[in-house]
Amino acid sequence: MLEQRVLLTLKNKRACLNVWKLRSLWRSSVRCFCSEKDDDKIPAAGQYRSTWKILKEEFKGIKEGNLNSMQSEIPRETDFLVIGGGIIGSAIAYWLKQKNPKGFSLTVVERDPVYTRASSMLSAGGIRHQFSIPENVQLSMFTTEFLRNIKEHLSVLDEDPPDVQFNHQGYLFLSRPEEAESTMRRVKMQRELGAKIELLTKKRLSQKFPWLNLEGIECGSYGLEGEGWFDPWSLVRAFKQKNISLGVEYVKGEVIGFDFREMNGIYEGKPTTRKELQSAIIKDEKNKRKELSVALPVEPRKRYVYVVHCPNGPGLEAPFTVNHNNVYFRREGFGGYYICGVCPERNEEPDISSLDVDYDFFHEKVWPSLASRVPAFEQLKMRSGWAGFYEYNTVDQNLVFGQHPYHKNFFFANGLSGHGVQQAAAIGRAMMEYVLDGDFKTIDLSRFSFDRFLYDETIIEESVV
């Protein structure tokens, strides 16, 4: 079978990309062709082509005995192409399309349409407002508001209204004496932004959560409103269902490369030639997978989530609890089940070639901390576990958002390091503002631009779980 390649020709200077762990969006027109020879490429959108030539290409397959050649999962033309249909890509598609459902076409390309390896599907599904960076607080606060009004945003005619099973149990962060000052500073900032966070002394912690062992703990910060956890799959499904109802087309495929063209111009009074990002090449699932190399400090990191059973555990009112060493747990359902985990140390990062679960890691790193902090967990029983990926920003573990420093028709929205599920709705809205309105209208994300890596202006998030 000949390789299917898809040519995307950019129609203006605004675009956004999502490849591997890059989330982006392209303002483009798509031309499809089935050939390994560049001479057989269908010309880019905008170039004149006679009706006869179009018909000749369409019916070429019939002459060769290939009756399926007239049909392609990837459309011939589209105004926007979102590469990556997970929670970030689907949120971006939603916010763009709802702005003007009939004003333009939009296609989402996703290589894993059932999301078997998607980061959002394999996460713990938490949402919190307790961050050290103000923009992160604002992003998650908007997602809470979005989930509260999800029926207004994502309901579809003749379908059941979306329900992401939001558990409003809050987050509880425990701090040692040496961390108390920074905890108080963060809580002050969070509350100034409108987050409902309470600072609890050791005495108040013992009164409110008597199942905790507070040895070595000085204080805690507790989310009173808007924090908790929800079902990520239900949210992705709701986004996708709504997008399809708005006319978004989801196709299975993978971007494997880009084409460029040389542009002549005048720079500082001198003739100059530069390369302009013009098109992307896509393969469908019938072709061999190829890697795309992108110079961005974002890579996949493997993380484990374990399911344990403890009938005598903290109970239904237990919040999403994070120990001082970032070992976490939360309730899962109503039968005495909990999920738990912790990020490995840098020198313990597991191999990412598979999603196999390391249960020794639970017994060595997770269980001792759980049992020490919650004595009831000494009697827990391991039931199952799974592994998923963080799209990990290796520099400062924060979002990368906005234009590429050289290719001005290339936009980033990636590198959230585990925060994607709880900030996707807000990032989608921000991308819509940035692309269609030309600037941020609600939450200013300019500090998260790619340029910070060039000028060594990193933004360190203290509250990474």
N, C-alpha and C positions, 0 to 999 in steps of 0.2 A: 504493500500500500504506500502511495506517495505521502510525504509529510504534508500536513495541513498547516499552513502558515497564515497568520492574520496580520494585515498591515493597518496600523492606526495612524492617520495623518492629523496632526493637531491643527485645529481651526483658529485658535487664539492662544494667548500667553498664559492662561490659567489652567492648571492641572494638578493632579494629586495621585500618589502611587501606593500600591500595596502588593509587594512581591516578597515571598518567603515571610520575613517578619517586618516588611515594610507595608504601611497602610497608605494607599494613595488613591488619587482620583485623576482621571484624564478627561479633559475637554477635547473631544476627538471625533473623527469620522472613521469608520472601520471598513476596510476592503478585505475580502477573503479570497484566497486562491489555493489550489491544491497542486503544488509542484515543488520540486527541489531546485528548479532552475530560476534564477532571478529574472531571466528573459520572459518568463511566463507570468510574472506578477501582474495582478490587476492594478491599474493605475490608482494612485491615491485619490481620495474624495476631493472634489473640486476641479479635477482635470476633466476636460471634455472627452466623452466616449460616445460613439454612435450607438443607436439602438441595435443595429445589426451586429456590432461587435459584442454587445452584452448578450444577445440571444445566442450568438455563436459559442460564447464561453459557457453559457448555462446548459446548452444541449450537447456540448462536446462529450460529456460522459455517456449519454444515451448511445451515441455512435460507437463508443468503446465498450458498450455493454454494461456500464455502471449506472443502474437506475437510481441510485441514491445520491448521485453527485449534485443534483439540484437542491438538495436539502443540507443545511449545515446548522449545527447547534449554535454557532456563533454568527450573529447577524452581519449583513453586509455593511451596514452603516449604523452608527449611534452617536449621539451628541456627547454623552458622558460614559466613561468606562471606569467602574470601580473594580480594582484588581484585589480580590480577597473578599469573600462573602461572609466572614465571621461577624462577631458582634460589632466591631468597629466599622468594618466595611458596610454592613447592613444599616447601621445607624447613620453613616454618612449618606448612603443612598436614600434613606427615608427623609432626612432633613432637606436634601436637595430637591427630591421629587415632590414633596408636599408643598414646596414653595410655589410650584406651577406645574401641576400634574400633566397638563396637555402642552406645555410650552417647549418641551424637549424630550428626547428619548434617553434612556439610561439603561446600561447593561452592567451586570455584576458577573465577573469571572471568578470561579472558585474551583480549585482542584480537588477538594474533598467535600462534595455537596452534602454528605451525611454527617460531617463534622466528627469523624472518629478520632482525630488527633487534634482537634481545635482546642486552643488554650482555654477559651471561655467555658466550653463544655466540661472540661476536666478540672475546673477550679473549685474552690470552696464556696463560691457564691456570696462572699461577704461584701457589705457596703458600710463604709464608715466615713465620718467627717473629721476624724482625728489624724491630721497630717501636720507636718511642720512647715510646709510651703502653702501660703495663702491660696494660690491658684488651685492646688489640689483639693483644698477644703471646699472651694466654690464649685469645682467640677462635680464632686460627690454630692454636695448639697442639691445641685440642680437635678442629678439623677434621682435622688429621693423624691423630689417634687414631680419629676416625670413619671416615676412608678406610682405615685399617689393618683395621678391623673391619666394612667395608662389607657383607660377605656376611651378617653377623649382622643388620645393620640393614635392608638393602634387598633381600635375596633374596626371590623370589616362587616359590611352588610351581609346578613343571612348566616353569619358565623357567631359562635359563642364568644363573648367578650374575653379578652386576654386576662389571665390570672397567673402572676409569677410567684404566688405563695410567699409574699413578703412577711417574714417574721421580725417584728419590731422589738427584738430583745436587747438591742444595743451592743456596744463594744465595751470591754473593760480592759484597760492597760494597767499593769502593775509596775511600780517603779521602786527601785532601791533608794537608800538615802542620798547617794551621790547623783542620782538622776532626778531628784525631787524638784530642784530649781528649774531645770529645762522643761519638766512636765508642767509646772505652773506657768511658765512662759508660753508654752504651746496652747494650753487651755485658755489663757487670757486672749491670745490672738484668735483662736477658734470662736470664742464667745463674741468677740467684737465683730466677727463676720456673720453672726447670727446662729451659729451652731449651738445646740442645747447640750452642752457638756458640763458635767459636774465634777469638781475636784473633791475626792474623798480622802479623809485622813485614815490612818490605820484603824482607829477606833470605829469610824463609820463603816469601813470595809468589813470589819468583823461583825457588826450589827446587821448589815445588809446581806452579806454573803457568809453565813456561819460555817459553810462547808469548806472555806478556804483556810489553808495553813499560811499565815502571814509572816512567818519567820524571814527576816531579811528584807521585808517590804516596808516602805515608808508611807507611800500614798498610792492612789490610783485615780485614773480619769475614766469617767463612765458616761456613755452617751444616753441621754434621757429620751431623745426623740430623733427619728429619721435614720437610725443605724440598725443593723441586724444582718439578715441574709435572705436570699431569694433563690429561685431556680433559674440558673442561667439559660438552660435549654428552652424554657418557656418564653424567655425574653427574646432570644434569637428567633424562635419560631414566630413570635408575634411580629417582630420587625419584618421578617421575610414574607409572611402572609400579607401584611399591610402593603409592603413594597410591590408585591405582585398585583394587588388590587389597584395600585396607582399606575400600573403599566411598566414597572421595572421588570427586566428580563434577566433571569439567572441562568448562566450556562456553565458547563463543566469544561475547564481548560486551565492552562498554565502559561504565564509569560516566561519566555526563555531568553529574551534579548531585546535590544533596541536598535533602531536605525537612526542615523544622523545625516544632516545635510550641511554643506558649507554655506555660510552667509557672509557676503562682502559688505563692508560698511566703513564708516569713518569713526575712529576713536582717538580723542585728544588731537584732532587735526590730521591724523595719519590714516591711510588706508589700512584696513585690517580684515582678517578672515577669521571667523569663529564657527564652531560647530553648534548647530541647533538640534536639540532632541526632537525628532520628527515623527517617529513611529515606533510601535512595539510589535514584537512577533509572538504569537500565541500558538501552542500546540494543544490538541485535545487529548483525551485519555488513551487513544489508540497508539500514540507515539511514545517513544522512549523518553524518559524524564531527563532533563538537563538542568544543571545548577546555574543560577544567575549570581554573579559576584557583584556586590555593591559595597562601596567603601563607607560603611556606617557602623558605629560602635554598638550594634544591636545583634544579639545572638540568642539562640534557644538555650534555655537552662531547664533541666529536668527536675521536677518537684514531685514528692510523694504525698498522698493523702490517704490516711488510714481510717478504717471504720472499726470501732470497738463497741462492746456491749458491757454496760455496767448498770444493772437495775437499781442499785443504791447510789447512783451518781448524783450530781448537783440538782437535777430536776428540771421542770419545765421553765422555770424563771431564770435559768442560767444564761448570762449574756455570752457573746462571742469573746472568750477570755484569752488574753495574750500575756504570758508570763514575761518577766524582765529579760529572759533570754530568747524571746520570740517564739517559744513553743506555744502553740495555740490549740484550742478545742472549742467546739460548739455542739449543741444538741442536733441530732438528725432524726426527725420524726418524733414519735411519742412512746416508743417502746424501750426506752433506756439505752438508745444507741447514740453514739457521738462520733464526729469525725475530728481528726487531729493531725498535726504535722509540724514541721519546722524547716526553714531553709538550711541546707548544708553549709558548712564553712567553706571558704574559698578553696582550701586544699582537699576538700571532700566532694567536689562537684562530680556527680555521677555521669557515666557515659550516656550520650543522647542517641545512640544508634538504635535503641529500642525503648519501648515503654514498659519493660519489665519492672516489677516492684521489688525493692530490697527490704525484706522484713527484718533483717538484722539491724538496719538503720533505726527502725522503730524501737527495738528492744534496747539498743545502745544509747540512742540520743533522745527519743521522744518519751517513752514510758517512764524512765527515772524522773524526769522533770515533772510529768503529770502527777505521778504518785506522790512526789514530794510536796507539790502545791495543793493537790486535792487528795487527801488520804483515802477517800473511797475508791479512787482509781487503782489502788493496789490490787483490787480484786477484779479488774476489768478482764475481758476476754477478747482476743483479736478475732475479727470476723472476716474482714476483707481489706482491700486497698486498691488504689489505682495510681498511675503516674500521668502527669501532663507536663506541658511546657510553659514556662514564662518567656515572653519576648523581652529579654533582659538587656537593658541599657548598661553596658559595662563601665561607663564613665560616671554617671551620677544617678542612675536608676529612675530617671524621670522622662516624661513625654518629650518626643522630638516632633515639632509641629511647624509647618510653614514651608516657604520656598527653599529649594536647593540653592546654594550660593552661586552656582554657575548656570544651571539649567532653570531658567525662570518659569518654565512651564511644567515644573516637577515639584510636587508638594508632599511633604512628609506628615504622617500622623501615626506614630509607632513608638516602641520602646518604653511602654508603660510599666514594665517590670512587675506584673501582677495586679495592676490597678485598672486594666482594661474593662473588666466586667462592670465595675462600679462607676466608671467615668465615660463609657461609650456614648451614652445619650448626649452628654454635654459636649463631647468632642465632635460628634456629628453636627450639632448645631453650630459650633464654632467654625467648622469647615465650610458649612453653608454660608455663613456670614463672610468668611474670608474670601471665598470664591465668587459668590454672587453679589455681595455688597461691597467687596473690596477692602473691608477692614473689620475688626472685632466690634460688635455692638453690645455684647453682654459681658463675657469674661475675657479679659485681655490676656492672651497666651503668648505675647511677643517674647517673653523671657525664655520660652521653650524652643526658640528657633535653632536651626542647625548651626548658625553662626557662633553660638556660644562655644562650640568645640574648637573653632578656628582661633578664638581669642582667649581660650582657657578661662571662660566665665561660667564654670559649672554651677549647678543648683543642686545642692545635696539635700535629699529628703531623709530626715532622721527616722521617720516612722515607716520603715519597710518591713513587712511581715512576710 
